[in-house]
């Protein structure tokens, strides 16, 4: 992920759980995770090793 680019992300949150985030913008990158911002302004932390699929959106 690159800072400032909008993505659709599929990632694991537990042993059997998969979650999807659509149209989230990467706002911070660390060694182990990314901080993304949703359209409504809330943020979420996504670990790098939990990402299954990552698709950038052209806007």
Residue pairs with C-beta under 8 A, 6 or more apart in sequence:
1 7
1 26
1 29
1 34
1 36
1 54
2 26
2 29
3 26
3 27
3 28
3 29
4 25
4 26
4 27
5 25
5 26
5 56
6 23
6 24
6 25
6 56
6 57
6 59
7 21
7 23
7 24
7 25
7 26
7 36
7 54
7 55
7 56
7 57
8 20
8 21
8 22
8 23
8 24
8 53
8 54
8 55
8 57
9 20
9 21
9 24
9 36
9 46
9 51
9 53
9 54
9 55
10 18
10 19
10 20
10 51
10 52
10 53
10 54
11 18
11 19
11 21
11 46
11 47
11 50
11 51
11 52
12 18
12 19
12 50
12 52
13 19
13 50
18 52
21 36
21 38
21 44
21 46
23 38
23 39
23 57
24 36
24 37
24 38
24 39
24 44
25 36
25 37
26 34
26 35
26 36
27 35
27 36
27 37
27 43
28 34
28 35
29 35
32 47
32 48
32 49
33 45
33 46
33 47
33 48
34 45
34 46
34 48
35 43
35 44
35 45
35 46
36 43
36 44
36 45
36 46
37 43
38 44
